[in-house]
Every structure is written in structure tokens, then in C-alpha cells.
Amino acid sequence: MEAKHDVLIVGAGCAGMRAAIEAHDAGADVAIISKIHPVRSHSGAAEGGINAALGNASDDDPEKHAYDTVKGSDYLGDQDAIQVLCDEAPGDVYELENWGAVFSRTEDGRIAQRPFGAAGEPRTAYAADITGHVLIQVLYEQLVKRDILVYEEYFAWRLVVDDDRCQGVISWDLVNGGLHAIGAKTVILATGGAGRLYAGTTNAYACTGDGMTMALQAGVALKDMEMMQFHPTTLSPSGVLITEGCRGEGAYLLNADGERFLKRYAPNAMELASRDVISRAEQTEIDEGRGVDGSVLLDLRHLGAERILERLHGTRELSMTFALVDPIHDPIPVRPGSHYHMGGVDTDVWGLTSLEGLYAAGEVACVSVHGANRLGGNALMETITYGKRSGRHAAEWALSNTTVTVPPSAVSDAERDLRTLLDRTDGERPWRIRDELATTMHENFGVFRRESQMQQQGEIVAGLRERYERVLVEDKGNVFNTDLTQALELGFLLDLADCMVVCGLARKESRGAHARPYDYPDRDDENFLRHTLVTWNGEGPVLDWRPVTMTKWQPQVRSY
Ligand SMILES: Cc1cc2nc3c(=O)[nH]c(=O)nc-3n(C[C@H](O)[C@H](O)[C@H](O)COP(=O)(O)OP(=O)(O)OC[C@H]3O[C@@H](n4cnc5c(N)ncnc54)[C@H](O)[C@@H]3O)c2cc1C
């Protein structure tokens, strides 16, 4: 074993960095592993804002925030976890502000808050439309200030499990090559989402669900994996996100006839209905021939140049660069794209998994605060609040335990498997399998889901997994071997796709992001007010169920 720490965090986005700061401040020796530089983490792409009931724009409070989140989750969110998030959010946001986060301001100098989809109050604090960028810089400053060690450009591949405890991580040094075992009393997974499972996505190339599969392969369950959120406004054709902040500021969605079609789907909330509702409405318009080249139009023109330039300047730049449209003068072509995985590693409200010593926080985790549908602004808040909580708990556990063991076999097994992959001289290139996976997931496991298509997708994934057994890494070198890491990422994605299809087929109802309008159009609380859980038996996913934690909110019909 080459190094050991009290707390080792895999991932340096908002969740990983917030966890590291907290664990360090609790007195632990902390290190972070990240496959990309921390400030390039995908959190930096977050645009619209972060939700906390500060009450700066209305008479808001954490109870209202919790209710909106429970309802938005289509009642699949665990209400104890949601309450924790909403109660702690205001303090956690002020802490970010005290560290230097430059939030946009009200006239009298308080943190400004804008309306977001399915929120009963204007609750989303923001820094223009670059909120994630601002947060990631502030958190990175705090890392540097504390001199926290970052294993930069290290690719975590496997968890070390010994004596029924997670005791470290096996990783590949991207700069110099070579496998390294880093021991730790506790490990926190903060590896983000898996949007790259889909062809059209807002997620960066790095979002390949690595931590979810690492946990799965270490015997930990994944929860609600069928729940992949489609964001209604992704730029056509690139998939770049156009923030919900546009609709928060008053933008309209139009079909080919210039109609604000949401009046037929969500007559009260209109463009501020929840994402699942708007994505389905858009897809229906497109499928029924009222789209414009496979898209609908997001119209900002009536907001006026001054407001667009002040509050949505990043959106304007993205539209001009990637769609050649200036939203001051023309509507933006948008369509639903995969955006956020509500499912993930099953944890408790401290980020702890069923494996002693292993935690998860941020998008990789499913605690679950988002249930079947995440509200915009709640993901960044989750990274901060649950990053902090997992950092605290992991540090306290580590400081009260002494030993770290990385058995030599953990390293030699990994080396042998890697050698087998690198020694192969004939086979199929990873990108072919990856492209086929992403295209077919989009077609068969997208906004609307049909039994026959999901079954077909199960067979496709099985076939791709077989082909993956003979995958060829052409680059045999040590330095920045992205051919190798893409092959490893593909292995992660394939396992996750398998889990998603199994869970999707089992959930015979429509709830949140899981829409089955052709066979099970309604939510079925009697049979499915419960989480799917999957574990891995060496060959494939094994399905189980867990009741939703309810505290005070009984399921109601959602209407917008
Ligand atoms: C375009 C976009 C806009 C968004 N806007 C908002 C918004 O306005 N408000 C909101 O609440 N939410 C928003 N979201 C969602 C939210 O930003 C994300 O869910 C959240 O930032 C994820 O943070 P994270 O820390 O969990 O993961 P990430 O920020 O994705 O970080 C993952 C980290 O894990 C590391 N990593 C991954 N795999 C490995 C590996 N194998 N080895 C080593 N390191 C690894 C990466 O290097 C990275 O450092 C948005 C999402 C997108 C895609």
C-alpha cells in the first residue's frame, strides 16, 4: 500500500470538495482523488441556482421547501432526508456566502432568489447563470487554504474491501500510468452522475457513473436506478443545457404553431411546471408533428435585451455559439435530454452505505431527496448539505478507528485484470459499443417507456456486454491513456444500464421520470410507493424493494 488517509474522497465536484472541507475541519487527514482537475468537475456547469428557504423574495420557510420537494418527487422521496436538506439549506448557503460566493443581489443587498419549476416560492439563490462555476471556485479556494491533498488526474477503478469494510481505492495514475492502492479508514464516493448513458445529454464526457458501479461491485445496493431525469430545455442538436432560470425569468415554450402548448398540459404552472411534466409535453408535441425539426422553441424575446444580458448572458452565449441563435432576436430550439440521475448508491441521511467505511454524496448517491423527479436547484443544495454531512460522519468514524488493511491480492487481482485488457490485440473498439449503448438507451429508455422497448433494450445491453468481453484498447501506453479509461468507463456504464432496465421493467406504473403512458399510465401507490434496489450477483442485477420513508405528507394527486 502506497498511502493511507483517514478519509479518502473520490470526486472533486461540489459534493467531494464540501465533504473534504468538513472532514478536514473535524480533524481528519483527508485526501481527494479526481480523474479531472477539481475546477473542471461537472458541478461547474450548473447554471440556474441553489435552493434554500432564505425568505428573501417571499414569505418562505423550510417546511414549504420540504413540501414542494416531496410533491415534486412524486412522493418517492424519503421525507426524513428531504426534511434534513431543507432545514440545513439556509445555513449551508450563508456559509458559502461567507466563504465568498458572489450570489446575485436584491436591491437592498440580500441574496436574490428566483422562481424555479414546481417551487411554490421564489427560492433559488443564484449567481447570474453561472452558479456552479462560482461555487466550485469558492470550494476549491477552501481546499487550497486548508492544503488538502488532491490526487489529481487519478482514475479510481475499484474499491478495496477487507474484513467487511471499505478500506481504500485502487486507481490508475493518468499522468504517469500505473495502478496505485490508496488505503483509507473511510471512503466517500462523490463521482457525480451517469448522463453519458444517453446520446442526447447535458452531462460532460466524464459523467459515466463510475462510483455507482464501484459501489455495486463491492456489494452495495443502488436505489431507484430507473429514475433518469430528462431536462426539458437542452439545446438542439448539441444537448447543452439551457437553464431553467430562463423560464424562471419568464421565457415561454412554443410549438410550431407559435402556441404556448403548456396551457394544455399544465394550465396553472405553465412553464414552471416540474421537469417531468414539461419534458412529456414537449415530447408529445414533437411526436404528434407540432415540433420544429425535432424540437420546440424557447422564447426569451419579450424579456428584453437588458434583462437577458444581465441575468442570462451565459445562456445567450451558449445559444449563439452552439445553435447560431441570438435569443434577444430569435427563439432557441430546445428538446428533452438526459440530465440528472435521481437514482444512485443507497445511503442513509449521513451518506453511509450498507458497507462499513463507505459513504456516498452528491449525484452518485440516492439518499433519496429527489425521488422520481428532482426539482431544479435541489441538486446543488444536496451536494453541499449531504457532502458536508458525509464528510463529518466519515471523519468521526475514522478518528475513532485505527487500522487500514489493503490485502496484496486486491492490487494483484486488479493488475492481472488490467493486463488482460491491455494485452488483447484483437477485438472491438470501445467507442462503437459506447455509441450503440447511448443511442439505444435514448430510443428505448427515454422520456416515454414501452414494455416491449425496455425488453428489447435489456437484450441489447446483454449483447453489448458480451461484446465488451472482447473490447480492444489500442493504446498500450502509460501517459494519458484515455483509450484505456474510456474502456473502463464503458464497463461502468454497461452495468448501470443493465440495472436501469431491470428496475424500469419492474416498476409497472407511471411516476415522475418513469412514464409508461401506453400500459401503466397512472401512479400506483398501492403497489409501487417503494424504492427499487438492485445488487449484483456476479452475473447481473438482482432486484429488491424498500418502502419509502413517510413522515407527514401522504401522497396526493399532482396537479399543475
Ligand atoms: C449542465 C448542468 C446544469 C445544472 N444546473 C444545476 C443548477 O442550476 N442547480 C442545481 O441544483 N443542479 C444543477 N445541475 C445538477 C448538479 O449540477 C449536479 O448534480 C451536481 O453538480 C453534481 O455534483 P457532484 O459533486 O455530485 O459531481 P460532479 O460535479 O460531476 O463531480 C464528479 C467528480 O468525480 C470525479 N470522478 C468521477 N469518476 C471518477 C473516477 N473514476 N475516478 C476519479 N474521479 C472521478 C470527477 O473528476 C469529478 O471531480 C446541473 C447539471 C448539469 C449537467
The ligand as a Tripos MOL2 file, in Angstrom:
@<TRIPOS>MOLECULE
LIG
   53    58     1     0     0
SMALL
NO_CHARGES

@<TRIPOS>ATOM
      1 C1        -25.4450   21.4420  -17.3250 C.3       1 LIG1
      2 C2        -25.9700   21.2130  -15.9430 C.ar      1 LIG1
      3 C3        -26.5340   22.2610  -15.2320 C.ar      1 LIG1
      4 C4        -27.0040   22.0620  -13.9410 C.ar      1 LIG1
      5 N1        -27.5360   23.1220  -13.2480 N.ar      1 LIG1
      6 C5        -27.9580   22.9230  -11.9800 C.ar      1 LIG1
      7 C6        -28.4600   24.0080  -11.2130 C.ar      1 LIG1
      8 O1        -28.5190   25.1440  -11.6640 O.2       1 LIG1
      9 N2        -28.8760   23.7560   -9.9500 N.ar      1 LIG1
     10 C7        -28.8240   22.5100   -9.3910 C.ar      1 LIG1
     11 O2        -29.2030   22.3510   -8.2540 O.2       1 LIG1
     12 N3        -28.3150   21.4710  -10.1050 N.ar      1 LIG1
     13 C8        -27.8930   21.6460  -11.3640 C.ar      1 LIG1
     14 N4        -27.3920   20.5900  -12.0650 N.ar      1 LIG1
     15 C9        -27.1280   19.3300  -11.3690 C.3       1 LIG1
     16 C10       -25.9040   19.4880  -10.4820 C.3       1 LIG1
     17 O3        -25.0450   20.4510  -11.0280 O.3       1 LIG1
     18 C11       -25.1310   18.1780  -10.3280 C.3       1 LIG1
     19 O4        -25.9990   17.1660   -9.9290 O.3       1 LIG1
     20 C12       -24.0470   18.3340   -9.2670 C.3       1 LIG1
     21 O5        -23.2580   19.4680   -9.5080 O.3       1 LIG1
     22 C13       -23.1670   17.0980   -9.2250 C.3       1 LIG1
     23 O6        -22.1290   17.3560   -8.3240 O.3       1 LIG1
     24 P1        -21.2310   16.1780   -7.7830 P.3       1 LIG1
     25 O7        -20.2500   16.8060   -6.8730 O.co2     1 LIG1
     26 O8        -22.0820   15.0930   -7.2730 O.co2     1 LIG1
     27 O9        -20.4960   15.6130   -9.0880 O.3       1 LIG1
     28 P2        -19.5500   16.3250  -10.1880 P.3       1 LIG1
     29 O10       -19.5120   17.7900  -10.0470 O.co2     1 LIG1
     30 O11       -19.9600   15.7520  -11.5000 O.co2     1 LIG1
     31 O12       -18.1190   15.8050   -9.8130 O.3       1 LIG1
     32 C14       -17.7430   14.4720  -10.0160 C.3       1 LIG1
     33 C15       -16.2930   14.3320   -9.6180 C.3       1 LIG1
     34 O13       -15.9700   12.9590   -9.5880 O.3       1 LIG1
     35 C16       -14.7500   12.7490  -10.2470 C.3       1 LIG1
     36 N5        -14.7550   11.3760  -10.7640 N.ar      1 LIG1
     37 C17       -15.7380   10.7320  -11.4200 C.ar      1 LIG1
     38 N6        -15.3710    9.4690  -11.6890 N.ar      1 LIG1
     39 C18       -14.1300    9.3090  -11.1860 C.ar      1 LIG1
     40 C19       -13.2050    8.2350  -11.1470 C.ar      1 LIG1
     41 N7        -13.4650    7.0430  -11.6880 N.pl3     1 LIG1
     42 N8        -12.0080    8.4380  -10.5580 N.ar      1 LIG1
     43 C20       -11.6840    9.6420  -10.0140 C.ar      1 LIG1
     44 N9        -12.5330   10.6920  -10.0200 N.ar      1 LIG1
     45 C21       -13.7390   10.5210  -10.5940 C.ar      1 LIG1
     46 C22       -14.6720   13.8170  -11.3180 C.3       1 LIG1
     47 O14       -13.3400   14.0590  -11.6620 O.3       1 LIG1
     48 C23       -15.3070   14.9820  -10.5780 C.3       1 LIG1
     49 O15       -14.3300   15.6570   -9.8270 O.3       1 LIG1
     50 C24       -26.9320   20.7740  -13.3680 C.ar      1 LIG1
     51 C25       -26.3890   19.7160  -14.0910 C.ar      1 LIG1
     52 C26       -25.9330   19.9210  -15.3760 C.ar      1 LIG1
     53 C27       -25.3950   18.7550  -16.1420 C.3       1 LIG1
@<TRIPOS>BOND
     1     1     2 1
     2     2     3 ar
     3     2    52 ar
     4     3     4 ar
     5     4     5 ar
     6     4    50 ar
     7     5     6 ar
     8     6     7 ar
     9     6    13 1
    10     7     8 2
    11     7     9 ar
    12     9    10 ar
    13    10    11 2
    14    10    12 ar
    15    12    13 ar
    16    13    14 ar
    17    14    15 1
    18    14    50 ar
    19    15    16 1
    20    16    17 1
    21    16    18 1
    22    18    19 1
    23    18    20 1
    24    20    21 1
    25    20    22 1
    26    22    23 1
    27    23    24 1
    28    24    25 2
    29    24    26 1
    30    24    27 1
    31    27    28 1
    32    28    29 2
    33    28    30 1
    34    28    31 1
    35    31    32 1
    36    32    33 1
    37    33    34 1
    38    33    48 1
    39    34    35 1
    40    35    36 1
    41    35    46 1
    42    36    37 ar
    43    36    45 ar
    44    37    38 ar
    45    38    39 ar
    46    39    40 ar
    47    39    45 ar
    48    40    41 1
    49    40    42 ar
    50    42    43 ar
    51    43    44 ar
    52    44    45 ar
    53    46    47 1
    54    46    48 1
    55    48    49 1
    56    50    51 ar
    57    51    52 ar
    58    52    53 1
@<TRIPOS>SUBSTRUCTURE
     1 LIG1         1 GROUP 0 **** ****
